[in-house]
Amino acid sequence: MEEKKLDLNSIIGFVLIFGILIWIMYQNKPSDATIAAEKAKKELVAKENANKAVATQAAATPAVVVAGDSTQLAQAQKKLGSFAYSATLPSAKEGFTTIENELVILKIANKGGYIVEATLKSFEKFKKGSGQLVELIKDNNANLNIQLQTNDNRTLNTKDLYFEPTLTKVGADQILSMKLKAGANEYLEYKYILKPNDYMVGFDLRSQGLNKVLNTAKPLDFEWSLKTYRNEKSISYEDRYTDIRYEYEEGKDNSTGLGNDAEDTPIKVSYIAFKQHFFSTILLTDKPFETSKLHSTKLVADETIDTVFTKQLKANVPLAFSNGEIDYKMSWYFGPSDYKTLKQYDKNLEKIIPLGWGIFGWINMFIFIPLFGFLSTTIGLSLGIAIIIFTILIKIAMSPITFKSFLSQAKMKVLRPEITELGEKFKKDAMKKQQETMKLYNKAGVNPMAGCIPALIQIPFMYASFQFFPSAFELRQKSFLWADDLSSFDAVAKLPFHIPLYGNHISLFPILAAIAIFFYMKMTSGDQQMAAPQQEGMPDMAKMMKYMIYISPVMMLIFFNSYGAGLSLYNFISNLITIGIMIVIKRYFIDSDKIHAQIQENKLKEPKKQGRFQQKLQEVMEQAEAQKAKDKKK
């Protein structure tokens, strides 16, 4: 009985132990997630081993199709030759890689290896608040291609071939390598390097191991083109400032011009800029292109019709081989056409901003840009107020010249009765009349050129302003009073029709500027007519001035209606200040009676020694008079 009991106890104990073991095993059973992870890990290892095997096999035999389709391989080799290898890679499909920093977003395609989208993150199209970012490249408006001539007499285009992307990071820099492969270690590489907070993108273009694949007897043909999108409100304004600009022969700069079809072929080119009004796409190279062919085609047929594109820009340059390989260190710039931003790169890129040639450019670079930058950036004034203060300072600086001009006019006005008397006295002898008039000027101490020279000095400043304001990026989408964008026209009314030359809108600042010009010319024309007596054989200046009083304001209305509001505001304030200065000078500084007394006093003194110009003029007139007398005798 005890023996049976023992056996029963043993059985119960065994069952309990077995149950405990089962329970422990159940508790330690891996979860579904763990099982899935293990399975994925095994599949990844298997895939890596398979890829290694494919890569090893491809290295030994370049033309191996991943899918194992020998027919597809044969077709690829027949069409692409050695570059059939690129068609065997997983990247041989419509794929894209995006890199971006705080300023730009760049999208690069596997097919062609070039940038198919370039978006500026800080700027909007057309107007502030439009919600549309400025996109310099999108929807196939740009193209980059290198024509490859192979040793087996094939002509291939990189835009049609697939590149293999590899994205890495070195510190904060993003580096995207795009390789067009002819084998495991034979390739053409585009390397894009994007740094933080930078519009400039490094672009290294090089080849490795292609000296046996490509025909290196002549350079490769590198073609870059861009169909420029309109980003601004004024079609005519943006079209006018869109062209190709370039630097060549170690520091010289030029542009293709603004014709419907403009072309140029500069040599030793160090950068090519596809410049739009306020944004640019620039290709720079450390090793200058030996030759180039640049072409611009106007796409705006009718400025009255809304348009998407402004110009088609193209550049063809040769890529020279060095020891059988291509090796160029280049860069892309995608950003604003802003003088200060471009100048920071120390690559002469600021020269693409059209500031005018010679003295006009110097005035803009050394006076207008620093002064306006100080007012708008350093002090932080609003752009409209900055333009007003800027104009006041320029006019105050020019006021001594204005005073000298008005003083000369006042002196000539006082002398006019005597000049008229000489005119009557020597009515039949123009040469004698001129001689006596010059003597009168000399005795009175009056220089007839003194009124012209100050006016001539002001002309470069006026012309410089016509270059400065349309190029001032700071004005873009900055509002003032009723103008929502000082870089474009300040339309206050839309017309239901289009007026030739004028447009289909009414801008208010040009109207104010035209009114100011009218009153300024009305106030000065009388003095100018009184100061400048009619010369025999010369046009009647009095009549011309009467016409100009009305013609100048009309011209201002017509041509400035589609110009930037900033320039019209400057002209309005400038003429307003000039009227004010003229009133003050006339009222407080110029006394006709005192001037007359001073002239009479000067007449009693010894005549001033004539200047070289006056002496030469006097000699010429005396010689002419002598010749005339001699001819009369004969």
Backbone hydrogen bonds, N-H to C=O, Kabsch-Sander energy under -0.5 kcal/mol:
donor,donor_aa,acceptor,acceptor_aa,energy
5,K,1,M,-2.3
6,L,2,E,-2.4
7,D,3,E,-2.0
8,L,4,K,-2.2
9,N,5,K,-2.5
10,S,6,L,-2.5
11,I,7,D,-2.3
12,I,8,L,-2.4
13,G,9,N,-2.5
14,F,10,S,-2.5
15,V,11,I,-2.3
16,L,12,I,-2.2
17,I,13,G,-2.6
18,F,14,F,-2.6
19,G,15,V,-2.4
20,I,16,L,-2.4
21,L,17,I,-2.4
22,I,18,F,-2.4
23,W,19,G,-2.5
24,I,20,I,-2.5
25,M,21,L,-2.5
26,Y,22,I,-2.2
27,Q,23,W,-2.2
28,N,24,I,-1.8
29,K,26,Y,-1.0
35,I,31,S,-2.3
36,A,32,D,-2.5
37,A,33,A,-2.5
38,E,34,T,-2.5
39,K,35,I,-2.2
40,A,36,A,-2.6
41,K,37,A,-2.4
42,K,38,E,-2.2
43,E,39,K,-2.3
44,L,40,A,-2.6
45,V,41,K,-2.3
46,A,42,K,-2.3
47,K,43,E,-2.4
48,E,44,L,-2.7
49,N,45,V,-2.4
50,A,46,A,-2.0
51,N,47,K,-2.8
52,K,48,E,-2.6
53,A,49,N,-2.0
54,V,50,A,-2.4
55,A,51,N,-3.2
56,T,52,K,-2.7
57,Q,53,A,-2.3
58,A,54,V,-3.0
59,A,55,A,-2.5
60,A,56,T,-1.7
61,T,57,Q,-2.7
64,V,62,P,-1.3
68,G,65,V,-1.8
70,S,68,G,-1.0
73,L,69,D,-1.9
74,A,70,S,-2.3
75,Q,71,T,-2.2
76,A,72,Q,-2.3
77,Q,73,L,-2.8
78,K,74,A,-2.2
79,K,75,Q,-1.7
80,L,76,A,-3.6
81,G,77,Q,-1.9
83,F,80,L,-1.7
84,A,81,G,-1.8
85,Y,82,S,-1.6
86,S,83,F,-1.0
86,S,181,K,-0.8
87,A,83,F,-0.6
87,A,84,A,-0.8
88,T,85,Y,-1.5
89,L,86,S,-0.8
92,A,89,L,-1.9
93,K,91,S,-2.7
95,G,93,K,-1.4
97,T,108,I,-2.6
99,I,106,L,-2.5
101,N,104,V,-2.0
105,I,119,T,-2.2
106,L,99,I,-3.1
107,K,117,E,-2.4
108,I,97,T,-3.0
109,A,114,Y,-2.1
110,N,95,G,-2.9
112,G,110,N,-0.7
112,G,161,L,-2.9
113,G,109,A,-0.8
116,V,107,K,-2.9
117,E,107,K,-1.4
118,A,137,I,-2.0
119,T,105,I,-2.5
120,L,134,V,-2.7
121,K,103,L,-2.7
121,K,119,T,-0.6
123,F,120,L,-0.7
125,K,132,Q,-3.4
126,F,231,N,-3.2
127,K,125,K,-3.5
130,S,127,K,-1.6
133,L,131,G,-0.6
134,V,120,L,-0.5
134,V,123,F,-2.1
136,L,118,A,-1.8
136,L,134,V,-0.6
137,I,118,A,-1.3
141,N,138,K,-1.3
143,N,225,S,-2.1
145,N,223,E,-2.7
147,Q,221,D,-2.3
148,L,146,I,-0.6
148,L,156,L,-3.5
149,Q,147,Q,-0.5
150,T,148,L,-0.6
150,T,154,R,-2.5
151,N,213,V,-2.6
153,N,150,T,-1.4
156,L,148,L,-2.7
156,L,154,R,-0.6
158,T,146,I,-2.0
160,D,157,N,-1.9
161,L,158,T,-1.4
163,F,110,N,-2.9
164,E,179,K,-2.9
166,T,177,S,-1.8
168,T,166,T,-0.5
168,T,175,I,-2.8
170,V,173,D,-2.1
171,G,169,K,-0.5
173,D,170,V,-1.9
174,Q,194,L,-2.6
175,I,168,T,-2.9
176,L,174,Q,-0.5
176,L,192,Y,-2.8
177,S,166,T,-2.8
177,S,175,I,-0.6
178,M,176,L,-0.6
178,M,190,Y,-2.9
179,K,164,E,-2.0
179,K,177,S,-0.6
180,L,178,M,-0.5
180,L,188,L,-3.2
181,K,179,K,-0.8
182,A,186,E,-3.4
183,G,186,E,-1.1
187,Y,185,N,-0.5
187,Y,208,Q,-2.1
188,L,180,L,-2.2
189,E,206,R,-3.4
190,Y,178,M,-2.8
191,K,189,E,-0.5
191,K,204,D,-2.7
192,Y,176,L,-2.9
192,Y,190,Y,-0.6
193,I,202,G,-2.1
194,L,174,Q,-2.7
194,L,192,Y,-0.5
195,K,193,I,-0.6
195,K,200,M,-0.6
198,D,195,K,-0.7
201,V,332,W,-3.5
202,G,193,I,-2.6
203,F,330,M,-3.2
204,D,191,K,-2.3
205,L,203,F,-0.5
205,L,328,Y,-2.7
206,R,189,E,-2.0
206,R,204,D,-0.6
207,S,326,I,-2.2
208,Q,187,Y,-2.7
213,V,210,L,-0.9
214,L,210,L,-3.1
215,N,149,Q,-3.5
216,T,214,L,-0.9
218,K,215,N,-0.5
220,L,319,L,-2.3
221,D,147,Q,-0.8
222,F,220,L,-0.7
222,F,317,V,-2.8
223,E,145,N,-3.3
223,E,221,D,-0.6
224,W,315,A,-2.7
225,S,143,N,-2.3
226,L,313,L,-2.7
227,K,141,N,-2.5
228,T,226,L,-0.8
228,T,311,K,-2.4
230,R,308,V,-2.8
235,I,233,K,-0.7
238,E,234,S,-2.0
239,D,235,I,-2.5
240,R,236,S,-2.1
241,Y,237,Y,-1.2
242,T,239,D,-1.2
243,D,241,Y,-0.6
243,D,275,K,-2.0
245,R,243,D,-0.5
245,R,273,A,-2.5
246,Y,254,N,-2.3
247,E,271,Y,-1.8
248,Y,252,K,-2.6
249,E,267,I,-0.8
249,E,268,K,-1.2
250,E,268,K,-0.6
252,K,248,Y,-1.8
254,N,246,Y,-2.0
256,T,244,I,-2.1
262,A,296,S,-2.5
264,D,294,L,-2.2
268,K,290,E,-1.5
269,V,289,F,-2.0
270,S,247,E,-2.1
271,Y,247,E,-1.1
272,I,283,L,-2.4
273,A,245,R,-3.7
274,F,272,I,-0.5
274,F,281,T,-3.1
275,K,243,D,-1.9
275,K,273,A,-1.3
276,Q,279,F,-2.9
280,S,335,G,-2.8
281,T,274,F,-1.7
282,I,333,Y,-2.1
283,L,272,I,-2.7
284,L,282,I,-0.5
284,L,331,S,-2.6
285,T,270,S,-2.3
286,D,329,K,-2.5
289,F,269,V,-2.5
293,K,316,N,-2.1
294,L,264,D,-3.0
295,H,314,K,-2.4
296,S,262,A,-3.1
297,T,312,Q,-2.4
298,K,260,N,-2.8
299,L,310,T,-2.9
300,V,310,T,-0.9
301,A,299,L,-1.1
305,I,302,D,-1.6
310,T,228,T,-2.3
312,Q,297,T,-2.6
313,L,226,L,-2.9
313,L,311,K,-0.6
314,K,295,H,-2.6
315,A,224,W,-2.6
316,N,293,K,-2.1
317,V,222,F,-2.6
319,L,220,L,-2.6
320,A,318,P,-0.6
322,S,325,E,-3.4
325,E,322,S,-1.2
328,Y,205,L,-3.1
330,M,203,F,-2.2
330,M,328,Y,-0.7
331,S,284,L,-2.0
332,W,201,V,-3.0
333,Y,282,I,-2.3
334,F,199,Y,-1.9
335,G,280,S,-1.9
335,G,333,Y,-0.5
337,S,278,F,-2.5
338,D,336,P,-1.7
339,Y,337,S,-0.5
342,L,338,D,-2.7
343,K,339,Y,-2.2
344,Q,340,K,-1.2
345,Y,342,L,-1.2
346,D,343,K,-1.6
351,K,348,N,-1.5
352,I,349,L,-1.9
353,I,350,E,-1.6
355,L,353,I,-1.6
360,F,357,W,-1.4
361,G,357,W,-0.6
362,W,358,G,-1.9
363,I,359,I,-2.3
364,N,360,F,-1.9
365,M,361,G,-2.9
366,F,362,W,-2.9
367,I,363,I,-1.7
368,F,363,I,-2.3
369,I,364,N,-3.0
371,L,367,I,-2.2
372,F,368,F,-2.9
373,G,369,I,-2.5
374,F,370,P,-2.1
375,L,371,L,-2.1
376,S,372,F,-2.7
377,T,373,G,-2.5
378,T,373,G,-1.3
379,I,374,F,-2.7
381,L,375,L,-2.2
386,A,382,S,-2.8
387,I,383,L,-2.1
388,I,384,G,-1.8
389,I,385,I,-2.8
390,F,386,A,-2.7
391,T,387,I,-2.5
392,I,388,I,-2.3
393,L,389,I,-2.6
394,I,390,F,-2.1
395,K,391,T,-2.5
396,I,392,I,-2.5
397,A,393,L,-2.3
398,M,394,I,-1.6
399,S,395,K,-0.6
399,S,396,I,-0.9
401,I,398,M,-0.6
402,T,398,M,-2.0
403,F,399,S,-2.9
404,K,400,P,-2.1
405,S,401,I,-2.0
406,F,402,T,-2.4
407,L,403,F,-2.7
408,S,404,K,-2.1
409,Q,405,S,-2.0
410,A,406,F,-2.2
411,K,407,L,-2.1
412,M,408,S,-2.4
413,K,409,Q,-2.0
414,V,410,A,-1.9
415,L,411,K,-1.9
416,R,412,M,-0.8
418,E,415,L,-0.5
419,I,415,L,-2.2
420,T,416,R,-2.9
421,E,417,P,-2.1
422,L,418,E,-2.2
423,G,419,I,-1.9
424,E,420,T,-1.9
425,K,421,E,-2.4
426,F,422,L,-2.6
427,K,424,E,-1.0
429,D,426,F,-1.1
433,K,429,D,-2.3
434,Q,430,A,-2.1
435,Q,431,M,-2.1
436,E,432,K,-2.6
437,T,433,K,-2.2
438,M,434,Q,-2.2
439,K,435,Q,-2.0
440,L,436,E,-2.2
441,Y,437,T,-2.4
442,N,438,M,-2.2
443,K,439,K,-2.7
444,A,440,L,-2.6
445,G,441,Y,-0.8
446,V,441,Y,-2.8
450,A,447,N,-1.8
452,C,449,M,-0.5
453,I,449,M,-2.4
455,A,451,G,-0.7
456,L,452,C,-2.4
457,I,453,I,-2.1
458,Q,454,P,-1.3
459,I,455,A,-0.9
461,F,457,I,-0.5
462,M,458,Q,-2.0
463,Y,459,I,-2.7
464,A,460,P,-2.5
465,S,461,F,-1.7
466,F,462,M,-1.1
467,Q,463,Y,-0.9
467,Q,464,A,-0.7
468,F,464,A,-2.7
469,F,465,S,-1.9
471,S,467,Q,-0.8
471,S,468,F,-0.7
472,A,468,F,-0.7
472,A,469,F,-0.8
473,F,471,S,-1.0
475,L,472,A,-1.4
476,R,473,F,-1.7
478,K,475,L,-2.1
479,S,477,Q,-0.5
480,F,483,A,-2.7
483,A,480,F,-2.3
484,D,482,W,-0.6
486,L,475,L,-0.6
486,L,478,K,-2.2
487,S,475,L,-0.8
488,S,485,D,-1.6
491,A,489,F,-1.0
492,V,506,I,-3.2
493,A,506,I,-1.0
495,L,504,N,-3.0
499,I,503,G,-2.5
502,Y,499,I,-0.7
502,Y,500,P,-0.9
503,G,499,I,-2.9
506,I,493,A,-2.5
507,S,505,H,-0.5
508,L,490,D,-1.4
511,I,507,S,-0.7
512,L,508,L,-2.2
513,A,509,F,-2.6
514,A,510,P,-2.3
515,I,511,I,-2.1
516,A,512,L,-2.2
517,I,513,A,-2.3
518,F,514,A,-2.2
519,F,515,I,-2.2
520,Y,516,A,-2.2
521,M,517,I,-2.7
522,K,518,F,-2.2
523,M,519,F,-2.0
524,T,520,Y,-1.8
525,S,521,M,-2.3
526,G,522,K,-0.6
528,Q,524,T,-2.4
529,Q,525,S,-2.5
530,M,526,G,-2.3
531,A,527,D,-2.4
532,A,528,Q,-1.9
538,M,535,Q,-2.0
541,M,539,P,-1.1
544,M,540,D,-1.9
545,M,541,M,-2.8
546,K,542,A,-1.6
547,Y,543,K,-1.8
548,M,544,M,-2.5
549,I,545,M,-1.7
550,Y,546,K,-0.6
550,Y,547,Y,-1.2
551,I,547,Y,-2.4
552,S,548,M,-2.2
554,V,550,Y,-1.3
555,M,551,I,-2.5
556,M,552,S,-2.2
557,L,553,P,-2.2
558,I,554,V,-2.4
559,F,555,M,-2.6
560,F,556,M,-1.8
561,N,557,L,-0.7
563,Y,560,F,-0.8
565,A,485,D,-0.6
565,A,488,S,-2.5
566,G,486,L,-2.9
567,L,564,G,-0.5
568,S,564,G,-1.5
569,L,565,A,-2.7
570,Y,566,G,-2.1
571,N,567,L,-2.2
572,F,568,S,-2.4
573,I,569,L,-2.6
574,S,570,Y,-2.7
575,N,571,N,-2.4
576,L,572,F,-2.1
577,I,573,I,-2.7
578,T,574,S,-2.2
579,I,575,N,-2.2
580,G,576,L,-2.0
581,I,577,I,-3.1
582,M,578,T,-2.6
583,I,579,I,-2.3
584,V,580,G,-2.3
585,I,581,I,-2.8
586,K,582,M,-2.5
587,R,583,I,-2.3
588,Y,584,V,-2.8
589,F,585,I,-2.1
590,I,585,I,-1.7
591,D,589,F,-0.6
592,S,590,I,-0.5
595,I,591,D,-2.5
596,H,592,S,-2.6
597,A,593,D,-2.5
598,Q,594,K,-2.5
599,I,595,I,-2.3
600,Q,596,H,-2.3
601,E,597,A,-2.1
602,N,598,Q,-2.2
603,K,599,I,-1.7
604,L,600,Q,-0.9
604,L,601,E,-0.6
605,K,601,E,-0.7
605,K,602,N,-0.7
608,K,442,N,-0.9
615,Q,611,G,-3.0
616,K,612,R,-2.5
617,L,613,F,-2.4
618,Q,614,Q,-2.8
619,E,615,Q,-2.6
620,V,616,K,-2.4
621,M,617,L,-2.3
622,E,618,Q,-2.5
623,Q,619,E,-2.6
624,A,620,V,-2.3
625,E,621,M,-2.4
626,A,622,E,-2.6
627,Q,623,Q,-2.5
628,K,624,A,-2.2
629,A,625,E,-2.2
630,K,626,A,-2.4
631,D,627,Q,-2.6
632,K,628,K,-1.9
633,K,629,A,-2.1
634,K,630,K,-2.0
